[in-house]
Amino acid sequence: MDVEGINEIINAKPNLSTVLGMEFISTPEDDTCMARMKVDERNRQPFGFLSGGASLALAENVAGVGSSALCPGCACVGIEVSGSHVQAVSEGDTVTAYARLQHRGSTLHVWHVEIKNSVGELISTVRVTNYIIKNHQ
C-alpha cells in the first residue's frame, strides 16, 4: 500500500501523528500498511514506558492512513478502537505497528493492528473500525 501521498498531508502541519513521532511506511501488499514510533518523552508514561494511550493512537492512526490510501478524497475517521497491551516497552526502543485490513465495506473498514518492539516481540493487539465519509473536501 502506497502511503506517500498521505504522508505529505500528515506532515503539512502539526497533528497527533507528528507530535507523537509517528512515521508511516508503504508496503508491497494492497491490504497492509505500517508505522514506526520511537518511545521517548512525547509518548511515554512518567515511569519511562510507552503509554497505552500512545499505542492506541498509533494503531488508530496507521489504520486511518490505510483507509485514506484506499479511499482518496474521503475522510476516514476511527469510530471504534479496542486493544490489549501484553508487554511494556522502555523509553529508547522503537515500536512498529503492522496493520492488516480485515473488512473493506463501502462505509466501514475494519483493521487488525499488531504493535511489536524492535526485536519483534508483540506489545499490543488492536482492532480499529473506520467510518468512510465520501466526497469530503
C-alpha positions in Angstrom: 0.0 0.0 0.0 1.5 3.3 -1.1 1.1 5.9 1.7 3.5 8.6 0.4 0.6 10.9 -0.6 -1.0 10.6 2.8 2.4 11.3 4.5 2.6 14.6 2.7 -0.8 15.6 4.1 0.1 14.4 7.6 3.4 16.2 7.6 2.0 19.5 6.3 1.1 20.8 9.7 1.4 19.6 13.4 -1.1 17.0 14.4 -1.3 14.0 16.8 0.8 11.8 14.5 3.6 14.3 14.2 3.5 15.3 17.8 3.9 11.7 19.0 6.6 11.0 16.4 4.8 8.5 14.1 6.3 7.6 10.7 4.1 5.9 8.1 5.6 3.3 5.8 4.4 2.0 2.4 4.2 -1.8 2.0 4.1 -4.0 -1.1 0.7 -5.5 -0.2 -2.5 -3.7 -1.0 -4.2 -4.6 2.3 -1.4 -3.7 4.7 0.4 -0.6 6.0 3.0 0.1 8.7 4.1 2.8 11.1 7.0 3.3 13.4 7.3 5.3 16.6 10.3 5.8 18.8 9.4 5.7 22.5 10.5 9.0 24.0 9.3 11.9 26.2 6.4 12.6 23.7 4.7 9.2 24.2 5.9 7.6 27.4 4.4 7.3 30.9 6.2 9.1 33.8 7.7 5.6 34.6 9.6 5.5 31.3 7.4 3.0 29.5 5.3 3.5 26.3 1.9 4.9 27.2 -1.0 2.5 26.4 -2.9 5.5 25.0 0.0 6.3 22.6 -0.1 2.7 21.4 -3.8 3.0 20.7 -3.2 6.3 19.0 -0.5 4.7 16.8 -2.9 1.9 15.9 -5.8 4.2 15.1 -3.6 6.5 13.0 -2.0 3.7 11.0 -5.4 2.2 10.2 -6.6 5.7 9.3 -3.7 6.1 6.9 -4.5 2.8 5.4 -8.2 3.6 4.8 -7.2 7.0 3.4 -4.9 5.4 0.9 -7.6 3.1 -0.2 -10.3 5.9 -0.4 -8.7 9.0 -1.9 -10.9 12.1 -1.4 -12.7 10.6 1.6 -12.3 11.4 5.2 -11.6 8.2 7.2 -12.3 8.5 10.9 -12.0 6.0 13.7 -15.2 5.1 15.3 -14.0 2.1 17.4 -10.6 1.2 18.9 -10.1 -1.7 21.2 -6.7 -3.0 22.3 -4.8 -5.3 24.6 -1.4 -4.5 25.9 0.7 -7.6 26.6 4.2 -6.2 27.2 5.9 -3.0 28.3 8.3 -1.1 26.1 11.0 1.1 27.6 12.0 4.6 26.5 14.6 4.5 23.8 13.1 1.5 22.0 11.1 1.8 18.7 7.7 0.1 18.1 6.3 -0.8 14.7 2.6 -1.1 14.0 1.6 -3.7 11.3 -2.0 -3.1 10.1 -3.9 -5.6 8.0 -7.3 -4.8 6.5 -9.9 -7.3 7.7 -13.0 -5.9 6.1 -13.4 -3.3 3.3 -17.0 -2.2 3.0 -18.3 0.9 1.3 -18.7 2.8 4.6 -16.7 0.7 7.1 -13.2 -0.6 7.2 -12.0 -3.0 10.0 -8.3 -3.3 10.7 -6.2 -5.7 12.9 -3.1 -4.0 14.1 -0.2 -5.7 15.9 2.4 -3.5 17.6 5.9 -5.0 18.1 9.1 -3.8 19.7 12.4 -3.6 18.0 13.2 -7.3 18.4 9.8 -8.4 17.1 8.0 -9.2 20.4 4.3 -8.5 20.5 3.4 -5.4 22.6 -0.3 -4.8 21.7 -3.0 -6.1 19.5 -5.7 -3.5 18.4 -8.9 -3.6 16.4 -9.8 -0.4 14.6 -13.0 0.4 12.8 -13.0 3.4 10.5 -16.0 5.2 9.1 -15.5 6.3 5.5 -17.0 9.8 4.7 -17.3 10.1 0.9 -16.8 13.2 -1.2 -15.0 15.0 1.7 -13.3 18.2 0.5 
